[in-house]
Amino acid sequence: MSALQGGGKLLTCGNGGSAADAQHFAAELTGRYRRERRALPAIALTTDSSALTCIGNDYAFEEVFARQAQALVQPGDVLVGITTSGNSGNVVRALEVARERGAFTIALTGENGGRAAQTAHLTLQAPSERTAQIQEMHILLIHVLCETIDDAFVEDRQA
């Protein structure tokens, strides 16, 4: 929240259902979650099919989010990597690059946390090993974060 209040942006990434969750999170911030507030800068690194296929082809699939993070992440930003196993190579690489570039990094994982938990500044672990349950908890966590962000920015607007 303080990153967004300080002029930073939120970047998100994940694969499959986690990619959908990453896009959902970014959309809730640039659009609106529940209440009117200003649009907030958020980018899902999962949405540019040309960048994903170019980077995947020219480098490796493991680099599809990291390369975008190299281009877009600035100190003071936040990168949220979503991986149910905690071991998605491309998400872990994005967390590494974002951290190196001065961003605060958050991993949303399943019970064991995996490599993402060892890489991120903060890990939110869903207490399950079942992918469907982890994804359900991730969307709940994302909505809690959105509610908290809304609270901060609606108050800012009313001040």
N, C-alpha and C positions, 0 to 999 in steps of 0.2 A: 504494500500500500504506500509506504513512504517513497518507494521508487517512482511510482506514478505521480505522487504529489510533488516530487522533486524534478519532474520533467523527463523521467525515464520511461521506457516502454516495456511491455510484457511480450515475450516470444514463447511459443509453445511448439512441441513436437511429439510425435508418437507414431506407431504403425497400426494399421487395421482399425479396430474399434478405438484404440487410443488416439489414432489420427483424427477420428471423428470427434472424440472428446477434446482434443487440442483445438480443433476448429470451433467447436461449441464454446469453449472458454473465451477464445479471442472474440467471437461474435457477440458474446454477452457484454464484453467491455466496450467494443466499438459501437455497438448498438445500445441496447438497454437490457438490464437484467429485470428488475421489478419496478424501479422508480426512475423518474426523470433526473438526469444528471448530465454533465457534459460528456461527450464522447471521449473515450480513453484510448491511448495508442497501444494496440495489441495486434500481433501478427502470428498467424499459424504457419509454420515453416512447411507444412504438409500440403499447401494448396496450389503451389505453382508447378504444374505438371512439366513444363518445359525445363525449369531449373532442376527438378528431381531427376528427370530422365537424362539431361545433359551431364549433370554431376555424376549420376550413377554410371553412365556410359564412359565418361572421360576419366573418372577417378575410381570410385567404387561405391556400392550401395551404402557402405558404412560411413561414407563422407557426405551423404545427401543433406543432412541437417548441419553438420559441422562447417561445411563450406559456406552455407548461407549465414551461419552464426559469425564466421570470420568477416563477412561483408556487412552485417547489420548490427551486431551487438556492440554497444558502447558501455563504458563504465557507468554504473548506476542503473542499468537495465536489470530485468529479471528474466531468466530462462527457466521454463517449466518443462521437464522431460517426463513423459508418461509412458511407463512400461510395466506391464503386469508381472513379467518375470524379473524385472530389474536388470536384465542382461542383454537388452537389445543394443547391439553394437553401435548403430547409428545414433541412438538416443544418448548413450554413454559418451560417445565422441562429441556430440553437441554440448553436453554438460561440461566436458573437459575444456573445450574451446571457449565457451561462454565464461567459465570461471577464470581462464587465463586472460581474458579480455576485460575483466573487472566487473562482470555481472554477478548478481546473487543467483545461485542456482537451487532449484527445488526439484526433487524427484518424487513422483507419485508411483509407488510400486505395490507389489503384493507382499505377503508375509515375510519372505526371506530378504527382500531388499536388493539382493544381487550387487552387481558392480556399480549400478547407479547410486545405491546408498553409500558406497565408499567414495563416490565422486562428488556428489552434490553437497552444498552447504547444509541443506535441510531435506530430510526425507519424510514423507507422509506414507506410511505403510498400511495398506488394507490388511487386516488380520485374517487372511485366507490364502489358500494355494489354488483355489478354483478360479479360472479366468473370468467366468461370468460374474461371480460374486465380487471379485476385485474391481471389475469395470463398473458394477453398480455402486460400489463404495467410492470409486474415483469420481463419478458424476455427482454424488452427494458432497464430496469434499470440494469439488469445483463450485458447486452452488453455495456452499458455506463461504468460500472465499469471495464469490461474487456478492453475496449479501453483505459481507464485511466491507468490501470495497464500496458498494452502494452507500452504506451507512456513512463512510468517511466523506464521500463526495457530495452526497445530498446535504450533509451538514455544512460542507464548504460553501455550497451554493446559497444556503440560507443565511450564512454569516454576513 
